[in-house]
Amino acid sequence: MIGKLKGLVDAVGESYVVVDVNGVGYEVQASARTLRTLKVGEAVTLAIETHVREDSIRLYGFTSEIERAWFRTLQTIQGVGAKVALAVLGTLAPQDLANAIALQNWAAVEQSPGVGKKLAQRVVAELKDKAPALSVAGLNVPAASYGQGRAGPVANDTAAEAISALTNLGYQPALASQAVAAALAELGEAADTPKLIRRGLKELAR
């Protein structure tokens, strides 16, 4: 099974990219958002999800492990296959998807091609408890719609530690994630874990 490809972009199609790895071209299906970042001739590294069928082998490529994890998780929802999962990830970045799920904003998910209202509602409802764990695993805390807007990707462990601490205090993971996201938006990514916990507790007390 192929788990990663590192090479040069040989061609970019409407729904795929050809990655040249030492003279061998691998056709990889990718989301529209990922394809927009690729240029012919440039180096690329993609996390790969391999689907083996009786009559075909398909490769799906992602710019990060957390995106691949979301791809897998989305397909646990009835009615979501690889094509729809890619469409969702092509519309929403992982942190935006986590945010939509945490806030039960099914309308954001519905913007994805091929996703109707009922399916979007099913996605946010069934993944509500999984979103925080996935976000922490990718060190990417879902943003919450507080005050100034959204917190961005988290590049350190402090947010994960703060979410874990709040969860241990008895708060639901989704609420803890939202509170820490709000704390990050206000204090900045340089804030240490104790500060994030204190600010998060204030958010949860509202």
MOUR-V177950 format. One record per residue. N is the residue number from 0. PSI is psi in whole degrees, 0 to 359 (none if undefined). BURIAL is 1 if it has 9 or more other C-alpha atoms within 8 Angstrom, else 0. Layout:
n:N psi:PSI burial:BURIAL
n:N psi:PSI burial:BURIAL
This chain:
n:0 psi:139 burial:0
n:1 psi:126 burial:0
n:2 psi:340 burial:0
n:3 psi:145 burial:0
n:4 psi:133 burial:1
n:5 psi:117 burial:1
n:6 psi:211 burial:1
n:7 psi:145 burial:1
n:8 psi:117 burial:1
n:9 psi:324 burial:1
n:10 psi:151 burial:0
n:11 psi:121 burial:1
n:12 psi:190 burial:0
n:13 psi:325 burial:0
n:14 psi:10 burial:1
n:15 psi:165 burial:1
n:16 psi:144 burial:1
n:17 psi:120 burial:1
n:18 psi:122 burial:1
n:19 psi:112 burial:1
n:20 psi:102 burial:1
n:21 psi:43 burial:0
n:22 psi:353 burial:0
n:23 psi:125 burial:0
n:24 psi:122 burial:1
n:25 psi:124 burial:0
n:26 psi:121 burial:1
n:27 psi:125 burial:1
n:28 psi:139 burial:1
n:29 psi:163 burial:1
n:30 psi:159 burial:1
n:31 psi:323 burial:1
n:32 psi:320 burial:1
n:33 psi:316 burial:1
n:34 psi:328 burial:1
n:35 psi:339 burial:0
n:36 psi:353 burial:0
n:37 psi:142 burial:1
n:38 psi:139 burial:0
n:39 psi:132 burial:1
n:40 psi:347 burial:0
n:41 psi:153 burial:0
n:42 psi:147 burial:0
n:43 psi:145 burial:1
n:44 psi:124 burial:1
n:45 psi:136 burial:1
n:46 psi:134 burial:1
n:47 psi:135 burial:1
n:48 psi:121 burial:1
n:49 psi:125 burial:1
n:50 psi:119 burial:0
n:51 psi:123 burial:0
n:52 psi:172 burial:0
n:53 psi:324 burial:0
n:54 psi:6 burial:0
n:55 psi:159 burial:0
n:56 psi:122 burial:0
n:57 psi:138 burial:1
n:58 psi:133 burial:1
n:59 psi:129 burial:1
n:60 psi:145 burial:1
n:61 psi:149 burial:1
n:62 psi:350 burial:1
n:63 psi:159 burial:0
n:64 psi:325 burial:1
n:65 psi:326 burial:1
n:66 psi:321 burial:1
n:67 psi:322 burial:1
n:68 psi:320 burial:1
n:69 psi:321 burial:1
n:70 psi:315 burial:1
n:71 psi:316 burial:0
n:72 psi:320 burial:0
n:73 psi:325 burial:1
n:74 psi:356 burial:1
n:75 psi:350 burial:0
n:76 psi:132 burial:1
n:77 psi:129 burial:0
n:78 psi:356 burial:0
n:79 psi:111 burial:1
n:80 psi:190 burial:0
n:81 psi:319 burial:0
n:82 psi:315 burial:0
n:83 psi:321 burial:1
n:84 psi:318 burial:1
n:85 psi:323 burial:1
n:86 psi:319 burial:1
n:87 psi:314 burial:1
n:88 psi:339 burial:1
n:89 psi:337 burial:1
n:90 psi:320 burial:1
n:91 psi:129 burial:1
n:92 psi:157 burial:0
n:93 psi:316 burial:1
n:94 psi:328 burial:1
n:95 psi:324 burial:1
n:96 psi:316 burial:1
n:97 psi:321 burial:1
n:98 psi:313 burial:1
n:99 psi:319 burial:1
n:100 psi:315 burial:1
n:101 psi:324 burial:1
n:102 psi:4 burial:0
n:103 psi:39 burial:1
n:104 psi:77 burial:1
n:105 psi:336 burial:1
n:106 psi:327 burial:0
n:107 psi:320 burial:0
n:108 psi:327 burial:1
n:109 psi:341 burial:1
n:110 psi:345 burial:0
n:111 psi:138 burial:1
n:112 psi:132 burial:0
n:113 psi:4 burial:0
n:114 psi:118 burial:1
n:115 psi:179 burial:0
n:116 psi:312 burial:1
n:117 psi:318 burial:0
n:118 psi:320 burial:1
n:119 psi:318 burial:1
n:120 psi:323 burial:1
n:121 psi:319 burial:1
n:122 psi:309 burial:1
n:123 psi:328 burial:1
n:124 psi:314 burial:1
n:125 psi:337 burial:0
n:126 psi:5 burial:1
n:127 psi:318 burial:1
n:128 psi:344 burial:1
n:129 psi:335 burial:0
n:130 psi:312 burial:1
n:131 psi:317 burial:1
n:132 psi:319 burial:1
n:133 psi:319 burial:1
n:134 psi:317 burial:1
n:135 psi:321 burial:1
n:136 psi:326 burial:0
n:137 psi:9 burial:0
n:138 psi:44 burial:1
n:139 psi:97 burial:1
n:140 psi:131 burial:1
n:141 psi:135 burial:1
n:142 psi:154 burial:1
n:143 psi:153 burial:1
n:144 psi:66 burial:0
n:145 psi:144 burial:0
n:146 psi:258 burial:0
n:147 psi:347 burial:0
n:148 psi:230 burial:1
n:149 psi:147 burial:1
n:150 psi:148 burial:1
n:151 psi:194 burial:1
n:152 psi:143 burial:0
n:153 psi:126 burial:1
n:154 psi:12 burial:0
n:155 psi:181 burial:0
n:156 psi:353 burial:0
n:157 psi:319 burial:1
n:158 psi:317 burial:1
n:159 psi:319 burial:1
n:160 psi:321 burial:1
n:161 psi:317 burial:1
n:162 psi:317 burial:1
n:163 psi:318 burial:0
n:164 psi:315 burial:1
n:165 psi:323 burial:1
n:166 psi:320 burial:1
n:167 psi:337 burial:0
n:168 psi:356 burial:0
n:169 psi:359 burial:0
n:170 psi:147 burial:1
n:171 psi:142 burial:0
n:172 psi:319 burial:1
n:173 psi:317 burial:1
n:174 psi:321 burial:1
n:175 psi:319 burial:1
n:176 psi:316 burial:1
n:177 psi:318 burial:1
n:178 psi:318 burial:1
n:179 psi:324 burial:1
n:180 psi:318 burial:1
n:181 psi:321 burial:1
n:182 psi:318 burial:1
n:183 psi:320 burial:1
n:184 psi:326 burial:1
n:185 psi:317 burial:0
n:186 psi:338 burial:1
n:187 psi:162 burial:0
n:188 psi:347 burial:0
n:189 psi:350 burial:0
n:190 psi:140 burial:1
n:191 psi:173 burial:0
n:192 psi:312 burial:1
n:193 psi:319 burial:0
n:194 psi:319 burial:0
n:195 psi:321 burial:1
n:196 psi:314 burial:1
n:197 psi:316 burial:0
n:198 psi:324 burial:1
n:199 psi:320 burial:1
n:200 psi:324 burial:1
n:201 psi:320 burial:0
n:202 psi:318 burial:1
n:203 psi:339 burial:1
n:204 psi:352 burial:0
n:205 psi:none burial:0
